[in-house]
């Protein structure tokens, strides 16, 4: 397995998805820039985690003056 694959494998993306979930639960909807800063992770990894959560239908995307990502009401 290549180093790049190991750094962005399913386990790392899944762990980052957990961090994204916790940040959004604590802070509410955020822009991608603020979410990335709060997660303290590389932007590409946060995007992969957001994709993971979106695929599981856990997120809501809102467009206004700025685009935000938030948790869907469960």
CHARMM-style PDB file with segment names, atoms N, HN, CA, C and O in Angstrom:
ATOM      1  N   UNK     1       0.848  -1.174   0.000  1.00  0.00      PROA
ATOM      2  CA  UNK     1       0.000   0.000   0.000  1.00  0.00      PROA
ATOM      3  C   UNK     1       0.894   1.238   0.000  1.00  0.00      PROA
ATOM      4  O   UNK     1       1.855   1.320   0.765  1.00  0.00      PROA
ATOM      5  N   UNK     2       0.572   2.192  -0.858  1.00  0.00      PROA
ATOM      6  HN  UNK     2      -0.209   2.126  -1.480  1.00  0.00      PROA
ATOM      7  CA  UNK     2       1.331   3.433  -0.933  1.00  0.00      PROA
ATOM      8  C   UNK     2       1.082   4.285   0.304  1.00  0.00      PROA
ATOM      9  O   UNK     2       0.045   4.167   0.957  1.00  0.00      PROA
ATOM     10  N   UNK     3       2.043   5.140   0.613  1.00  0.00      PROA
ATOM     11  HN  UNK     3       2.885   5.236   0.082  1.00  0.00      PROA
ATOM     12  CA  UNK     3       1.912   6.004   1.787  1.00  0.00      PROA
ATOM     13  C   UNK     3       0.682   6.896   1.657  1.00  0.00      PROA
ATOM     14  O   UNK     3      -0.051   7.074   2.630  1.00  0.00      PROA
ATOM     15  N   UNK     4       0.443   7.458   0.477  1.00  0.00      PROA
ATOM     16  HN  UNK     4       1.038   7.313  -0.313  1.00  0.00      PROA
ATOM     17  CA  UNK     4      -0.719   8.335   0.280  1.00  0.00      PROA
ATOM     18  C   UNK     4      -2.018   7.584   0.557  1.00  0.00      PROA
ATOM     19  O   UNK     4      -2.939   8.143   1.153  1.00  0.00      PROA
ATOM     20  N   UNK     5      -2.101   6.316   0.129  1.00  0.00      PROA
ATOM     21  HN  UNK     5      -1.353   5.863  -0.355  1.00  0.00      PROA
ATOM     22  CA  UNK     5      -3.295   5.516   0.380  1.00  0.00      PROA
ATOM     23  C   UNK     5      -3.471   5.274   1.877  1.00  0.00      PROA
ATOM     24  O   UNK     5      -4.592   5.313   2.384  1.00  0.00      PROA
ATOM     25  N   UNK     6      -2.387   5.029   2.574  1.00  0.00      PROA
ATOM     26  HN  UNK     6      -1.476   4.997   2.162  1.00  0.00      PROA
ATOM     27  CA  UNK     6      -2.459   4.763   4.005  1.00  0.00      PROA
ATOM     28  C   UNK     6      -2.933   5.997   4.769  1.00  0.00      PROA
ATOM     29  O   UNK     6      -3.646   5.881   5.766  1.00  0.00      PROA
ATOM     30  N   UNK     7      -2.539   7.162   4.305  1.00  0.00      PROA
ATOM     31  HN  UNK     7      -1.959   7.257   3.495  1.00  0.00      PROA
ATOM     32  CA  UNK     7      -2.916   8.391   4.993  1.00  0.00      PROA
ATOM     33  C   UNK     7      -4.364   8.777   4.765  1.00  0.00      PROA
ATOM     34  O   UNK     7      -4.949   9.487   5.583  1.00  0.00      PROA
ATOM     35  N   UNK     8      -4.958   8.317   3.655  1.00  0.00      PROA
ATOM     36  HN  UNK     8      -4.483   7.740   2.991  1.00  0.00      PROA
ATOM     37  CA  UNK     8      -6.344   8.695   3.365  1.00  0.00      PROA
ATOM     38  C   UNK     8      -7.222   7.464   3.186  1.00  0.00      PROA
ATOM     39  O   UNK     8      -8.212   7.507   2.455  1.00  0.00      PROA
ATOM     40  N   UNK     9      -6.871   6.385   3.838  1.00  0.00      PROA
ATOM     41  HN  UNK     9      -6.067   6.350   4.431  1.00  0.00      PROA
ATOM     42  CA  UNK     9      -7.665   5.167   3.752  1.00  0.00      PROA
ATOM     43  C   UNK     9      -8.978   5.308   4.495  1.00  0.00      PROA
ATOM     44  O   UNK     9      -9.216   6.299   5.185  1.00  0.00      PROA
ATOM     45  N   UNK    10      -9.826   4.302   4.345  1.00  0.00      PROA
ATOM     46  HN  UNK    10      -9.632   3.496   3.784  1.00  0.00      PROA
ATOM     47  CA  UNK    10     -11.147   4.339   4.970  1.00  0.00      PROA
ATOM     48  C   UNK    10     -11.121   4.568   6.482  1.00  0.00      PROA
ATOM     49  O   UNK    10     -12.003   5.244   7.012  1.00  0.00      PROA
ATOM     50  N   UNK    11     -10.152   4.032   7.170  1.00  0.00      PROA
ATOM     51  HN  UNK    11      -9.435   3.482   6.740  1.00  0.00      PROA
ATOM     52  CA  UNK    11     -10.098   4.213   8.623  1.00  0.00      PROA
ATOM     53  C   UNK    11      -9.859   5.674   8.991  1.00  0.00      PROA
ATOM     54  O   UNK    11     -10.505   6.203   9.896  1.00  0.00      PROA
ATOM     55  N   UNK    12      -8.938   6.321   8.295  1.00  0.00      PROA
ATOM     56  HN  UNK    12      -8.414   5.891   7.560  1.00  0.00      PROA
ATOM     57  CA  UNK    12      -8.630   7.726   8.578  1.00  0.00      PROA
ATOM     58  C   UNK    12      -9.807   8.615   8.187  1.00  0.00      PROA
ATOM     59  O   UNK    12     -10.147   9.548   8.914  1.00  0.00      PROA
ATOM     60  N   UNK    13     -10.423   8.338   7.060  1.00  0.00      PROA
ATOM     61  HN  UNK    13     -10.147   7.580   6.469  1.00  0.00      PROA
ATOM     62  CA  UNK    13     -11.573   9.120   6.619  1.00  0.00      PROA
ATOM     63  C   UNK    13     -12.724   8.939   7.612  1.00  0.00      PROA
ATOM     64  O   UNK    13     -13.404   9.903   7.961  1.00  0.00      PROA
ATOM     65  N   UNK    14     -12.936   7.712   8.058  1.00  0.00      PROA
ATOM     66  HN  UNK    14     -12.384   6.929   7.774  1.00  0.00      PROA
ATOM     67  CA  UNK    14     -13.986   7.442   9.037  1.00  0.00      PROA
ATOM     68  C   UNK    14     -13.744   8.163  10.355  1.00  0.00      PROA
ATOM     69  O   UNK    14     -14.674   8.706  10.950  1.00  0.00      PROA
ATOM     70  N   UNK    15     -12.497   8.168  10.811  1.00  0.00      PROA
ATOM     71  HN  UNK    15     -11.741   7.727  10.328  1.00  0.00      PROA
ATOM     72  CA  UNK    15     -12.164   8.877  12.046  1.00  0.00      PROA
ATOM     73  C   UNK    15     -12.397  10.380  11.883  1.00  0.00      PROA
ATOM     74  O   UNK    15     -12.901  11.042  12.790  1.00  0.00      PROA
ATOM     75  N   UNK    16     -12.028  10.901  10.731  1.00  0.00      PROA
ATOM     76  HN  UNK    16     -11.618  10.363   9.994  1.00  0.00      PROA
ATOM     77  CA  UNK    16     -12.227  12.322  10.462  1.00  0.00      PROA
ATOM     78  C   UNK    16     -13.719  12.638  10.365  1.00  0.00      PROA
ATOM     79  O   UNK    16     -14.148  13.713  10.784  1.00  0.00      PROA
ATOM     80  N   UNK    17     -14.506  11.725   9.822  1.00  0.00      PROA
ATOM     81  HN  UNK    17     -14.157  10.852   9.481  1.00  0.00      PROA
ATOM     82  CA  UNK    17     -15.961  11.907   9.771  1.00  0.00      PROA
ATOM     83  C   UNK    17     -16.516  12.038  11.188  1.00  0.00      PROA
ATOM     84  O   UNK    17     -17.435  12.821  11.427  1.00  0.00      PROA
ATOM     85  N   UNK    18     -15.965  11.283  12.116  1.00  0.00      PROA
ATOM     86  HN  UNK    18     -15.219  10.647  11.922  1.00  0.00      PROA
ATOM     87  CA  UNK    18     -16.373  11.398  13.521  1.00  0.00      PROA
ATOM     88  C   UNK    18     -16.030  12.756  14.099  1.00  0.00      PROA
ATOM     89  O   UNK    18     -16.809  13.327  14.861  1.00  0.00      PROA
ATOM     90  N   UNK    19     -14.870  13.273  13.738  1.00  0.00      PROA
ATOM     91  HN  UNK    19     -14.237  12.808  13.118  1.00  0.00      PROA
ATOM     92  CA  UNK    19     -14.465  14.600  14.200  1.00  0.00      PROA
ATOM     93  C   UNK    19     -15.395  15.659  13.608  1.00  0.00      PROA
ATOM     94  O   UNK    19     -15.839  16.563  14.316  1.00  0.00      PROA
ATOM     95  N   UNK    20     -15.688  15.547  12.312  1.00  0.00      PROA
ATOM     96  HN  UNK    20     -15.326  14.813  11.738  1.00  0.00      PROA
ATOM     97  CA  UNK    20     -16.603  16.486  11.657  1.00  0.00      PROA
ATOM     98  C   UNK    20     -17.958  16.465  12.363  1.00  0.00      PROA
ATOM     99  O   UNK    20     -18.537  17.514  12.645  1.00  0.00      PROA
ATOM    100  N   UNK    21     -18.452  15.272  12.641  1.00  0.00      PROA
ATOM    101  HN  UNK    21     -17.982  14.420  12.411  1.00  0.00      PROA
ATOM    102  CA  UNK    21     -19.750  15.126  13.327  1.00  0.00      PROA
ATOM    103  C   UNK    21     -19.729  15.844  14.675  1.00  0.00      PROA
ATOM    104  O   UNK    21     -20.646  16.600  14.996  1.00  0.00      PROA
ATOM    105  N   UNK    22     -18.681  15.604  15.457  1.00  0.00      PROA
ATOM    106  HN  UNK    22     -17.936  14.990  15.196  1.00  0.00      PROA
ATOM    107  CA  UNK    22     -18.585  16.210  16.788  1.00  0.00      PROA
ATOM    108  C   UNK    22     -18.491  17.733  16.707  1.00  0.00      PROA
ATOM    109  O   UNK    22     -19.110  18.432  17.508  1.00  0.00      PROA
ATOM    110  N   UNK    23     -17.734  18.245  15.759  1.00  0.00      PROA
ATOM    111  HN  UNK    23     -17.231  17.676  15.108  1.00  0.00      PROA
ATOM    112  CA  UNK    23     -17.604  19.696  15.603  1.00  0.00      PROA
ATOM    113  C   UNK    23     -18.945  20.313  15.225  1.00  0.00      PROA
ATOM    114  O   UNK    23     -19.346  21.326  15.797  1.00  0.00      PROA
ATOM    115  N   UNK    24     -19.640  19.708  14.261  1.00  0.00      PROA
ATOM    116  HN  UNK    24     -19.314  18.885  13.796  1.00  0.00      PROA
ATOM    117  CA  UNK    24     -20.928  20.245  13.835  1.00  0.00      PROA
ATOM    118  C   UNK    24     -21.975  20.135  14.945  1.00  0.00      PROA
ATOM    119  O   UNK    24     -22.835  21.006  15.077  1.00  0.00      PROA
ATOM    120  N   UNK    25     -21.904  19.079  15.730  1.00  0.00      PROA
ATOM    121  HN  UNK    25     -21.206  18.372  15.622  1.00  0.00      PROA
ATOM    122  CA  UNK    25     -22.841  18.919  16.850  1.00  0.00      PROA
ATOM    123  C   UNK    25     -22.604  20.003  17.899  1.00  0.00      PROA
ATOM    124  O   UNK    25     -23.552  20.492  18.514  1.00  0.00      PROA
ATOM    125  N   UNK    26     -21.353  20.373  18.101  1.00  0.00      PROA
ATOM    126  HN  UNK    26     -20.583  19.975  17.601  1.00  0.00      PROA
ATOM    127  CA  UNK    26     -21.011  21.361  19.118  1.00  0.00      PROA
ATOM    128  C   UNK    26     -21.197  22.801  18.632  1.00  0.00      PROA
ATOM    129  O   UNK    26     -21.638  23.665  19.391  1.00  0.00      PROA
ATOM    130  N   UNK    27     -20.862  23.052  17.372  1.00  0.00      PROA
ATOM    131  HN  UNK    27     -20.505  22.351  16.755  1.00  0.00      PROA
ATOM    132  CA  UNK    27     -20.821  24.427  16.864  1.00  0.00      PROA
ATOM    133  C   UNK    27     -22.003  24.798  15.981  1.00  0.00      PROA
ATOM    134  O   UNK    27     -22.253  25.982  15.756  1.00  0.00      PROA
ATOM    135  N   UNK    28     -22.736  23.806  15.475  1.00  0.00      PROA
ATOM    136  HN  UNK    28     -22.533  22.844  15.658  1.00  0.00      PROA
ATOM    137  CA  UNK    28     -23.809  24.102  14.531  1.00  0.00      PROA
ATOM    138  C   UNK    28     -23.256  24.206  13.120  1.00  0.00      PROA
ATOM    139  O   UNK    28     -22.082  23.914  12.893  1.00  0.00      PROA
ATOM    140  N   UNK    29     -24.087  24.618  12.170  1.00  0.00      PROA
ATOM    141  HN  UNK    29     -25.041  24.855  12.355  1.00  0.00      PROA
ATOM    142  CA  UNK    29     -23.654  24.705  10.773  1.00  0.00      PROA
ATOM    143  C   UNK    29     -22.454  25.643  10.599  1.00  0.00      PROA
ATOM    144  O   UNK    29     -22.394  26.718  11.196  1.00  0.00      PROA
ATOM    145  N   UNK    30     -21.511  25.212   9.774  1.00  0.00      PROA
ATOM    146  HN  UNK    30     -21.560  24.339   9.289  1.00  0.00      PROA
ATOM    147  CA  UNK    30     -20.293  25.979   9.522  1.00  0.00      PROA
ATOM    148  C   UNK    30     -19.973  25.993   8.037  1.00  0.00      PROA
ATOM    149  O   UNK    30     -20.399  25.112   7.290  1.00  0.00      PROA
ATOM    150  N   UNK    31     -19.223  26.995   7.618  1.00  0.00      PROA
ATOM    151  HN  UNK    31     -18.877  27.710   8.225  1.00  0.00      PROA
ATOM    152  CA  UNK    31     -18.692  26.997   6.257  1.00  0.00      PROA
ATOM    153  C   UNK    31     -17.584  25.944   6.193  1.00  0.00      PROA
ATOM    154  O   UNK    31     -17.066  25.513   7.223  1.00  0.00      PROA
ATOM    155  N   UNK    32     -17.235  25.544   4.997  1.00  0.00      PROA
ATOM    156  HN  UNK    32     -17.656  25.894   4.160  1.00  0.00      PROA
ATOM    157  CA  UNK    32     -16.171  24.547   4.840  1.00  0.00      PROA
ATOM    158  C   UNK    32     -14.857  25.057   5.413  1.00  0.00      PROA
ATOM    159  O   UNK    32     -14.105  24.294   6.018  1.00  0.00      PROA
ATOM    160  N   UNK    33     -14.579  26.334   5.229  1.00  0.00      PROA
ATOM    161  HN  UNK    33     -15.191  26.954   4.738  1.00  0.00      PROA
ATOM    162  CA  UNK    33     -13.341  26.915   5.755  1.00  0.00      PROA
ATOM    163  C   UNK    33     -13.305  26.828   7.280  1.00  0.00      PROA
ATOM    164  O   UNK    33     -12.300  26.407   7.854  1.00  0.00      PROA
ATOM    165  N   UNK    34     -14.389  27.222   7.934  1.00  0.00      PROA
ATOM    166  HN  UNK    34     -15.206  27.563   7.468  1.00  0.00      PROA
ATOM    167  CA  UNK    34     -14.436  27.163   9.396  1.00  0.00      PROA
ATOM    168  C   UNK    34     -14.433  25.728   9.899  1.00  0.00      PROA
ATOM    169  O   UNK    34     -13.811  25.425  10.918  1.00  0.00      PROA
ATOM    170  N   UNK    35     -15.127  24.842   9.187  1.00  0.00      PROA
ATOM    171  HN  UNK    35     -15.633  25.088   8.359  1.00  0.00      PROA
ATOM    172  CA  UNK    35     -15.153  23.435   9.574  1.00  0.00      PROA
ATOM    173  C   UNK    35     -13.755  22.833   9.514  1.00  0.00      PROA
ATOM    174  O   UNK    35     -13.342  22.113  10.423  1.00  0.00      PROA
ATOM    175  N   UNK    36     -13.038  23.127   8.456  1.00  0.00      PROA
ATOM    176  HN  UNK    36     -13.373  23.712   7.718  1.00  0.00      PROA
ATOM    177  CA  UNK    36     -11.670  22.621   8.300  1.00  0.00      PROA
ATOM    178  C   UNK    36     -10.782  23.121   9.428  1.00  0.00      PROA
ATOM    179  O   UNK    36      -9.989  22.358   9.980  1.00  0.00      PROA
ATOM    180  N   UNK    37     -10.910  24.396   9.772  1.00  0.00      PROA
ATOM    181  HN  UNK    37     -11.554  25.015   9.324  1.00  0.00      PROA
ATOM    182  CA  UNK    37     -10.099  24.972  10.858  1.00  0.00      PROA
ATOM    183  C   UNK    37     -10.447  24.315  12.193  1.00  0.00      PROA
ATOM    184  O   UNK    37      -9.553  23.976  12.968  1.00  0.00      PROA
ATOM    185  N   UNK    38     -11.737  24.133  12.463  1.00  0.00      PROA
ATOM    186  HN  UNK    38     -12.464  24.409  11.833  1.00  0.00      PROA
ATOM    187  CA  UNK    38     -12.177  23.522  13.720  1.00  0.00      PROA
ATOM    188  C   UNK    38     -11.735  22.060  13.835  1.00  0.00      PROA
ATOM    189  O   UNK    38     -11.416  21.591  14.927  1.00  0.00      PROA
ATOM    190  N   UNK    39     -11.717  21.349  12.717  1.00  0.00      PROA
ATOM    191  HN  UNK    39     -11.976  21.731  11.830  1.00  0.00      PROA
ATOM    192  CA  UNK    39     -11.324  19.932  12.728  1.00  0.00      PROA
ATOM    193  C   UNK    39      -9.817  19.756  12.835  1.00  0.00      PROA
ATOM    194  O   UNK    39      -9.338  18.676  13.182  1.00  0.00      PROA
ATOM    195  N   UNK    40      -9.075  20.805  12.541  1.00  0.00      PROA
ATOM    196  HN  UNK    40      -9.465  21.682  12.259  1.00  0.00      PROA
ATOM    197  CA  UNK    40      -7.614  20.748  12.551  1.00  0.00      PROA
ATOM    198  C   UNK    40      -7.103  19.594  11.698  1.00  0.00      PROA
ATOM    199  O   UNK    40      -6.240  18.823  12.117  1.00  0.00      PROA
ATOM    200  N   UNK    41      -7.658  19.495  10.483  1.00  0.00      PROA
ATOM    201  HN  UNK    41      -8.359  20.122  10.142  1.00  0.00      PROA
ATOM    202  CA  UNK    41      -7.272  18.445   9.538  1.00  0.00      PROA
ATOM    203  C   UNK    41      -7.101  19.069   8.163  1.00  0.00      PROA
ATOM    204  O   UNK    41      -7.636  20.147   7.904  1.00  0.00      PROA
ATOM    205  N   UNK    42      -6.366  18.409   7.280  1.00  0.00      PROA
ATOM    206  HN  UNK    42      -5.932  17.533   7.490  1.00  0.00      PROA
ATOM    207  CA  UNK    42      -6.220  18.936   5.924  1.00  0.00      PROA
ATOM    208  C   UNK    42      -7.579  19.032   5.216  1.00  0.00      PROA
ATOM    209  O   UNK    42      -8.463  18.201   5.426  1.00  0.00      PROA
ATOM    210  N   UNK    43      -7.721  20.057   4.380  1.00  0.00      PROA
ATOM    211  HN  UNK    43      -7.003  20.731   4.210  1.00  0.00      PROA
ATOM    212  CA  UNK    43      -8.990  20.306   3.703  1.00  0.00      PROA
ATOM    213  C   UNK    43      -9.450  19.104   2.886  1.00  0.00      PROA
ATOM    214  O   UNK    43     -10.636  18.775   2.890  1.00  0.00      PROA
ATOM    215  N   UNK    44      -8.526  18.440   2.181  1.00  0.00      PROA
ATOM    216  HN  UNK    44      -7.562  18.707   2.178  1.00  0.00      PROA
ATOM    217  CA  UNK    44      -8.930  17.295   1.360  1.00  0.00      PROA
ATOM    218  C   UNK    44      -9.482  16.162   2.217  1.00  0.00      PROA
ATOM    219  O   UNK    44     -10.400  15.460   1.794  1.00  0.00      PROA
ATOM    220  N   UNK    45      -8.941  15.978   3.400  1.00  0.00      PROA
ATOM    221  HN  UNK    45      -8.195  16.548   3.743  1.00  0.00      PROA
ATOM    222  CA  UNK    45      -9.430  14.931   4.292  1.00  0.00      PROA
ATOM    223  C   UNK    45     -10.808  15.304   4.861  1.00  0.00      PROA
ATOM    224  O   UNK    45     -11.677  14.442   4.996  1.00  0.00      PROA
ATOM    225  N   UNK    46     -11.001  16.563   5.189  1.00  0.00      PROA
ATOM    226  HN  UNK    46     -10.295  17.263   5.079  1.00  0.00      PROA
ATOM    227  CA  UNK    46     -12.310  17.021   5.671  1.00  0.00      PROA
ATOM    228  C   UNK    46     -13.353  16.855   4.572  1.00  0.00      PROA
ATOM    229  O   UNK    46     -14.481  16.444   4.846  1.00  0.00      PROA
ATOM    230  N   UNK    47     -12.989  17.169   3.333  1.00  0.00      PROA
ATOM    231  HN  UNK    47     -12.073  17.503   3.110  1.00  0.00      PROA
ATOM    232  CA  UNK    47     -13.912  16.982   2.215  1.00  0.00      PROA
ATOM    233  C   UNK    47     -14.308  15.516   2.041  1.00  0.00      PROA
ATOM    234  O   UNK    47     -15.471  15.214   1.772  1.00  0.00      PROA
ATOM    235  N   UNK    48     -13.350  14.612   2.191  1.00  0.00      PROA
ATOM    236  HN  UNK    48     -12.406  14.857   2.409  1.00  0.00      PROA
ATOM    237  CA  UNK    48     -13.653  13.185   2.106  1.00  0.00      PROA
ATOM    238  C   UNK    48     -14.588  12.767   3.239  1.00  0.00      PROA
ATOM    239  O   UNK    48     -15.504  11.971   3.029  1.00  0.00      PROA
ATOM    240  N   UNK    49     -14.360  13.298   4.428  1.00  0.00      PROA
ATOM    241  HN  UNK    49     -13.616  13.944   4.598  1.00  0.00      PROA
ATOM    242  CA  UNK    49     -15.215  12.977   5.575  1.00  0.00      PROA
ATOM    243  C   UNK    49     -16.622  13.537   5.376  1.00  0.00      PROA
ATOM    244  O   UNK    49     -17.605  12.884   5.724  1.00  0.00      PROA
ATOM    245  N   UNK    50     -16.720  14.734   4.823  1.00  0.00      PROA
ATOM    246  HN  UNK    50     -15.921  15.265   4.541  1.00  0.00      PROA
ATOM    247  CA  UNK    50     -18.024  15.324   4.526  1.00  0.00      PROA
ATOM    248  C   UNK    50     -18.747  14.462   3.494  1.00  0.00      PROA
ATOM    249  O   UNK    50     -19.949  14.228   3.612  1.00  0.00      PROA
ATOM    250  N   UNK    51     -18.028  13.998   2.500  1.00  0.00      PROA
ATOM    251  HN  UNK    51     -17.050  14.188   2.404  1.00  0.00      PROA
ATOM    252  CA  UNK    51     -18.621  13.101   1.508  1.00  0.00      PROA
ATOM    253  C   UNK    51     -19.134  11.820   2.138  1.00  0.00      PROA
ATOM    254  O   UNK    51     -20.210  11.336   1.788  1.00  0.00      PROA
ATOM    255  N   UNK    52     -18.368  11.273   3.064  1.00  0.00      PROA
ATOM    256  HN  UNK    52     -17.494  11.667   3.349  1.00  0.00      PROA
ATOM    257  CA  UNK    52     -18.762  10.061   3.784  1.00  0.00      PROA
ATOM    258  C   UNK    52     -20.085  10.293   4.513  1.00  0.00      PROA
ATOM    259  O   UNK    52     -21.018   9.500   4.390  1.00  0.00      PROA
ATOM    260  N   UNK    53     -20.155  11.385   5.272  1.00  0.00      PROA
ATOM    261  HN  UNK    53     -19.396  12.030   5.372  1.00  0.00      PROA
ATOM    262  CA  UNK    53     -21.359  11.690   6.035  1.00  0.00      PROA
ATOM    263  C   UNK    53     -22.536  12.043   5.122  1.00  0.00      PROA
ATOM    264  O   UNK    53     -23.680  11.702   5.425  1.00  0.00      PROA
ATOM    265  N   UNK    54     -22.264  12.712   4.025  1.00  0.00      PROA
ATOM    266  HN  UNK    54     -21.335  12.988   3.779  1.00  0.00      PROA
ATOM    267  CA  UNK    54     -23.327  13.049   3.070  1.00  0.00      PROA
ATOM    268  C   UNK    54     -23.894  11.781   2.448  1.00  0.00      PROA
ATOM    269  O   UNK    54     -25.106  11.670   2.262  1.00  0.00      PROA
ATOM    270  N   UNK    55     -23.045  10.838   2.129  1.00  0.00      PROA
ATOM    271  HN  UNK    55     -22.060  10.928   2.280  1.00  0.00      PROA
ATOM    272  CA  UNK    55     -23.489   9.562   1.546  1.00  0.00      PROA
ATOM    273  C   UNK    55     -24.392   8.816   2.521  1.00  0.00      PROA
ATOM    274  O   UNK    55     -25.312   8.109   2.107  1.00  0.00      PROA
ATOM    275  N   UNK    56     -24.132   8.972   3.803  1.00  0.00      PROA
ATOM    276  HN  UNK    56     -23.385   9.546   4.139  1.00  0.00      PROA
ATOM    277  CA  UNK    56     -24.967   8.344   4.830  1.00  0.00      PROA
ATOM    278  C   UNK    56     -26.194   9.199   5.169  1.00  0.00      PROA
ATOM    279  O   UNK    56     -26.942   8.877   6.092  1.00  0.00      PROA
ATOM    280  N   UNK    57     -26.397  10.284   4.422  1.00  0.00      PROA
ATOM    281  HN  UNK    57     -25.789  10.546   3.672  1.00  0.00      PROA
ATOM    282  CA  UNK    57     -27.543  11.186   4.589  1.00  0.00      PROA
ATOM    283  C   UNK    57     -27.594  11.790   5.988  1.00  0.00      PROA
ATOM    284  O   UNK    57     -28.661  11.887   6.594  1.00  0.00      PROA
ATOM    285  N   UNK    58     -26.434  12.193   6.493  1.00  0.00      PROA
ATOM    286  HN  UNK    58     -25.567  12.114   6.000  1.00  0.00      PROA
ATOM    287  CA  UNK    58     -26.326  12.763   7.837  1.00  0.00      PROA
ATOM    288  C   UNK    58     -26.180  14.280   7.835  1.00  0.00      PROA
ATOM    289  O   UNK    58     -26.238  14.909   8.891  1.00  0.00      PROA
ATOM    290  N   UNK    59     -25.987  14.880   6.641  1.00  0.00      PROA
ATOM    291  HN  UNK    59     -25.939  14.369   5.783  1.00  0.00      PROA
ATOM    292  CA  UNK    59     -25.707  16.310   6.561  1.00  0.00      PROA
ATOM    293  C   UNK    59     -26.765  17.058   5.780  1.00  0.00      PROA
ATOM    294  O   UNK    59     -27.486  16.491   4.959  1.00  0.00      PROA
ATOM    295  N   UNK    60     -26.835  18.346   6.061  1.00  0.00      PROA
ATOM    296  HN  UNK    60     -26.249  18.806   6.728  1.00  0.00      PROA
ATOM    297  CA  UNK    60     -27.672  19.257   5.289  1.00  0.00      PROA
ATOM    298  C   UNK    60     -26.765  20.388   4.800  1.00  0.00      PROA
ATOM    299  O   UNK    60     -25.929  20.899   5.544  1.00  0.00      PROA
ATOM    300  N   UNK    61     -26.947  20.759   3.551  1.00  0.00      PROA
ATOM    301  HN  UNK    61     -27.627  20.344   2.947  1.00  0.00      PROA
ATOM    302  CA  UNK    61     -26.156  21.827   2.947  1.00  0.00      PROA
ATOM    303  C   UNK    61     -27.085  23.007   2.692  1.00  0.00      PROA
ATOM    304  O   UNK    61     -28.115  22.867   2.032  1.00  0.00      PROA
ATOM    305  N   UNK    62     -26.716  24.158   3.214  1.00  0.00      PROA
ATOM    306  HN  UNK    62     -25.880  24.272   3.750  1.00  0.00      PROA
ATOM    307  CA  UNK    62     -27.554  25.339   3.081  1.00  0.00      PROA
ATOM    308  C   UNK    62     -26.802  26.412   2.308  1.00  0.00      PROA
ATOM    309  O   UNK    62     -25.618  26.657   2.537  1.00  0.00      PROA
ATOM    310  N   UNK    63     -27.522  27.046   1.384  1.00  0.00      PROA
ATOM    311  HN  UNK    63     -28.484  26.847   1.198  1.00  0.00      PROA
ATOM    312  CA  UNK    63     -26.937  28.133   0.616  1.00  0.00      PROA
ATOM    313  C   UNK    63     -27.607  29.427   1.000  1.00  0.00      PROA
ATOM    314  O   UNK    63     -28.834  29.515   1.049  1.00  0.00      PROA
ATOM    315  N   UNK    64     -26.817  30.409   1.265  1.00  0.00      PROA
ATOM    316  HN  UNK    64     -25.821  30.338   1.225  1.00  0.00      PROA
ATOM    317  CA  UNK    64     -27.285  31.741   1.600  1.00  0.00      PROA
ATOM    318  C   UNK    64     -26.177  32.681   1.187  1.00  0.00      PROA
ATOM    319  O   UNK    64     -25.593  32.548   0.112  1.00  0.00      PROA
ATOM    320  N   UNK    65     -25.900  33.622   2.045  1.00  0.00      PROA
ATOM    321  HN  UNK    65     -26.375  33.730   2.919  1.00  0.00      PROA
ATOM    322  CA  UNK    65     -24.752  34.490   1.780  1.00  0.00      PROA
ATOM    323  C   UNK    65     -23.474  33.655   1.712  1.00  0.00      PROA
ATOM    324  O   UNK    65     -22.588  33.910   0.896  1.00  0.00      PROA
ATOM    325  N   UNK    66     -23.400  32.670   2.573  1.00  0.00      PROA
ATOM    326  HN  UNK    66     -24.120  32.462   3.236  1.00  0.00      PROA
ATOM    327  CA  UNK    66     -22.315  31.685   2.527  1.00  0.00      PROA
ATOM    328  C   UNK    66     -22.930  30.288   2.541  1.00  0.00      PROA
ATOM    329  O   UNK    66     -24.035  30.093   3.047  1.00  0.00      PROA
ATOM    330  N   UNK    67     -22.225  29.342   1.995  1.00  0.00      PROA
ATOM    331  HN  UNK    67     -21.327  29.500   1.584  1.00  0.00      PROA
ATOM    332  CA  UNK    67     -22.682  27.956   2.016  1.00  0.00      PROA
ATOM    333  C   UNK    67     -22.245  27.338   3.339  1.00  0.00      PROA
ATOM    334  O   UNK    67     -21.100  27.499   3.762  1.00  0.00      PROA
ATOM    335  N   UNK    68     -23.167  26.630   3.986  1.00  0.00      PROA
ATOM    336  HN  UNK    68     -24.097  26.500   3.642  1.00  0.00      PROA
ATOM    337  CA  UNK    68     -22.833  25.997   5.254  1.00  0.00      PROA
ATOM    338  C   UNK    68     -23.176  24.514   5.226  1.00  0.00      PROA
ATOM    339  O   UNK    68     -24.009  24.056   4.444  1.00  0.00      PROA
ATOM    340  N   UNK    69     -22.510  23.788   6.100  1.00  0.00      PROA
ATOM    341  HN  UNK    69     -21.833  24.159   6.736  1.00  0.00      PROA
ATOM    342  CA  UNK    69     -22.730  22.363   6.271  1.00  0.00      PROA
ATOM    343  C   UNK    69     -23.186  22.170   7.706  1.00  0.00      PROA
ATOM    344  O   UNK    69     -22.560  22.682   8.633  1.00  0.00      PROA
ATOM    345  N   UNK    70     -24.263  21.442   7.892  1.00  0.00      PROA
ATOM    346  HN  UNK    70     -24.772  21.026   7.139  1.00  0.00      PROA
ATOM    347  CA  UNK    70     -24.772  21.173   9.223  1.00  0.00      PROA
ATOM    348  C   UNK    70     -25.250  19.743   9.338  1.00  0.00      PROA
ATOM    349  O   UNK    70     -25.329  19.022   8.343  1.00  0.00      PROA
ATOM    350  N   UNK    71     -25.566  19.337  10.551  1.00  0.00      PROA
ATOM    351  HN  UNK    71     -25.501  19.923  11.359  1.00  0.00      PROA
ATOM    352  CA  UNK    71     -26.101  17.992  10.778  1.00  0.00      PROA
ATOM    353  C   UNK    71     -27.599  17.977  10.499  1.00  0.00      PROA
ATOM    354  O   UNK    71     -28.320  18.918  10.833  1.00  0.00      PROA
ATOM    355  N   UNK    72     -28.040  16.911   9.891  1.00  0.00      PROA
ATOM    356  HN  UNK    72     -27.455  16.147   9.619  1.00  0.00      PROA
ATOM    357  CA  UNK    72     -29.469  16.720   9.667  1.00  0.00      PROA
ATOM    358  C   UNK    72     -30.129  16.358  10.986  1.00  0.00      PROA
ATOM    359  O   UNK    72     -29.548  15.625  11.787  1.00  0.00      PROA
ATOM    360  N   UNK    73     -31.330  16.860  11.223  1.00  0.00      PROA
ATOM    361  HN  UNK    73     -31.801  17.456  10.573  1.00  0.00      PROA
ATOM    362  CA  UNK    73     -32.061  16.479  12.428  1.00  0.00      PROA
ATOM    363  C   UNK    73     -32.341  14.992  12.393  1.00  0.00      PROA
ATOM    364  O   UNK    73     -32.832  14.456  11.400  1.00  0.00      PROA
ATOM    365  N   UNK    74     -32.023  14.344  13.482  1.00  0.00      PROA
ATOM    366  HN  UNK    74     -31.624  14.779  14.288  1.00  0.00      PROA
ATOM    367  CA  UNK    74     -32.230  12.877  13.535  1.00  0.00      PROA
ATOM    368  C   UNK    74     -33.512  12.534  14.231  1.00  0.00      PROA
ATOM    369  OT1 UNK    74     -33.845  11.356  14.366  1.00  0.00      PROA
TER     370      UNK     74
END
